[in-house]
Amino acid sequence: MDPFHARKMTARMQVAQEGDNPILLKTRSKTGHGPGKPISKVVEENLDGWVFLDDQLDVF
């Protein structure tokens, strides 16, 4: 899937952003949705989410 639409949406959100919080987009090549995704990619995605939350909320 071409990430063009997601990139375009992210750019629009960044322009409209009025606060200091970041608007981020992370894309991955050669991965899909659901079954067949390597466990290493699943772990990496979950870890990225937790690290982002910690950075933004300073919970850990």
C-alpha positions, -999 to 999 in steps of 0.1 A, spaced: 0 0 0 13 34 -9 16 56 22 10 88 1 -24 95 17 -11 90 52 18 113 45 -6 139 30 -29 137 61 1 140 84 13 171 66 -21 187 69 -23 179 106 12 194 111 1 227 94 -31 228 115 -13 220 147 -16 249 172 2 232 202 36 220 209 28 183 207 44 164 177 24 150 148 42 119 138 38 92 111 57 60 112 56 37 81 71 3 77 80 -14 44 74 -51 38 49 -56 66 12 -62 64 -18 -63 87 -25 -92 110 -15 -128 103 19 -134 88 35 -104 104 68 -115 121 66 -115 159 97 -92 159 76 -65 140 47 -69 165 70 -65 194 87 -35 178 54 -18 171 42 -23 207 75 -10 221 73 21 199 39 28 213 50 25 249 81 46 243 60 73 227 35 73 256 63 75 281 79 104 263 47 123 260 32 115 294 63 109 314 47 79 331 77 57 336 
